[in-house]
Amino acid sequence: MDSSIKSATSDKIKANQSRIEKDSMGSLEIPIDALYGAQTQRAINNFTVSDLTLPENFIRALLSIKQSAACTNVKLALIPQDVGEAISIAANKLLATPDLMSHFPVDVFQTGSGTSTNMNANEVLCKLANQMAGLSCEVSPNDHVNFDQSSNDVIPSCIHVSAAIAIDQQLLPALVSTVEIIKHKAKSLYGICKTGRTHLMDAMPIRMDQMLGGWAAQLSQKILVLQHLQPSLTQLAIGGTAVGTGINTHPKFAQIVCDDLSEKTGLAFRPNPNYFAAIGSQDIAVNVSGALKTIAVALMKISNDLRWMNSGPLAGLGEIAPPALQPGSSIMPGKVNPVVPESVAMAAAQVIGNDVAISIGRQSGNFELNVMLPMIAHNLLSSIDLMSNSLIMLAEKAIQGFSINQANLDKALDKNPILVTALNPIIGYAKAANIAKRAYKESRPIVDVAQQMTDISRDELLILLKPLTLTKGGL
């Protein structure tokens, strides 16, 4: 919950700028201009844990579900047409409101079903709908806005809808764009060799385009995983209501709501074939979070590769130089740091932490309901945002523009004793090891030492030990 919203709410009530609202528990003071009602105010008063609210894309998905439900209930003649239309118009007004989130101040750490947020939406839509003239009856947050629904099926559905949209519109495009940038950069670096490293120690040569190709392949795999998971995300709990039995819900309600959401979003939403699994567990959220964690791990690897290659430039590897984006030190003039890879590494660490919290949240599926839904929603959507933004930033501000320090690359290659590996099939491992040890000890190019210790001519050695040739594999 935003602390400024919390403070403003308290100040208005203290200054008697309030109205009295009633719910099933009695009367309550509410800020006079608030669109929400008593149940939301009780949540504001009760849950004072953090400054976090559910993300805006979650709230937008929630309003879209409420709008689809109202339209569906009109089609099924379950609520008056003018009431359903008023709810739909109210949803459109909210979705177009710049200060949308000021109407949804409930803390993430609330009731585990997300009932407070569900009722927050019901009350705000109800308030706006009732401002319209000529309605056949007063709109009720429970009897009209929430008709055919329960928090227990709405909130899990909202997790799926908001995550599916975010993956489709943010994360997948970010992954595709990043892979293309990496591939383009790799193509421009073809033929540039560097010393490969295993255990951070010198190893056989590798081309820069091969290294970047590995990065691109890592991220391309993640695209396939997310595309595989999307169909399970588009299965919704809506229609299961309180415990999965669908009590108080029209048998056609869920399908029509899903059809309406599909038309709005372009994604193929459909009712979950088993509401008990959809409401009692959050397995799909855990699967998606796992995929996000693997993206985070991949970005951590790429960020660290960039940082190591950039290290120095005099006392480190100094193989590449990323774009200079800002001064690196408040005391050391001229220092430039790999700030973007560092930022991405921190975001990746946060996503890994979010995944742990989501996994623990999944364990709180007690009987017919998971009771850590708001936290799961917040962390899942946060991870999608962090990875989407990190991918674009790393690609555009670190990978796309880094330059090669050819002199440093060549210096390491010329003296790399590990090149003697190419002679193993000719002279054997033991003799090759002796050549390598002598080259290390005397800090001499491997070709000079091999010429002295074998019968192979220098011209042939230059061919056999040519780094670019060695990157192509084979005997």
URNORTA-V580993 format. One line per field, one symbol per residue. phi: phi as a letter, one per 20 degrees, with the letter a starting at -180 (. if undefined). psi: psi as a letter, one per 40 degrees, with the letter a starting at -180 (. if undefined). burial: b if it has 9 or more other C-alpha atoms within 8 Angstrom, else e. Layout:
phi=???
psi=???
burial=???
//
This chain:
phi=.ffffgffffffffemeccdcccfepebecgfdfefdffffffgfeddebdedfffffffffffffffffffffgelecggffffffffffffffeefegffeceffgecgfemgffgfgfgfffffffffeemffbffdfefdfefmccgfdffgffgfffffffffedffgffffffffffffgffdgneebffccmmdgcffbeffffffffffgffffffffffeggffeedfgoelfcoemgmcffegfffffffffffdndefbfffcffffeeccffffffffffffffffffffffgffffegofeecfleccfgedagebecdfnfcdfffgffffffffffffgfffffffffeeelebedcfffffffffffffgfgffgffffedcegdfddefffffgfffdfffgfgfegfednfffffffffffffeldgfffffffdcefffffffffdfgffffemne
psi=hhddddddddddddefgiihiiaeeaiihihdehdiadddddddddgfdaehiiiddddddddddddddddddddefdiidddddddddddddddehdfdeeegehidgahdeedddddddddddddddeehifidihhhddecdeheiidddddddddddddddddddddddddddddddddddddeehehiihihhfeihaiiiiddddddddddddddddddddddddddehieheebdeeefhfhhdedddddddddddddeigiiihehdddddeifdddddddddddddddddddddddddddeibedeadfdihihhdiieiedhiehhigddddddddddddddddddddddddefghbehhffddddddddddddddddddddddddedddeiihgdddddddddeheededeededeidddddddddddddefiidddddddeiehidddddddehdddeeeaa.
burial=bbeebbeebeebbeeebbeebbeeeebbbbbeeebbbbbbbebbeebeeeeebbbeebbbbbbbbbbbbbbbbbeeeebbeebbbbbbbbbeeebeeeebeebbbbbbbbbbbbbbbbbbbbbbbbbbbbeeeebeeebebeebbbbbbbbbbbbbbbbbbbbbbbbbebbbbbbbbbbbbbbebbeebbebbbbbbeeeebbbbbbbbbbbbebbebbbebbebbeebbbebbbbbbbbbbbbbbeebeeebbbbbbbbbbeeeebbbbbbeebbebbbbbeebbbbbbbbbbbbbbbbebbbebbbbbbebeebbbbbbbbeeebbbeeeeeebebebbbebbebbbbbbebbebbbebbebbbebbbbbbbbbbbbbbbbbbbbbbbbbbbbbbbbbbbeebeebbbebbebbbbbbbbbbeeebbeebbebbbbbbeeebbbbebbbeeeeeeeeebbebbebbbbbeeee
//
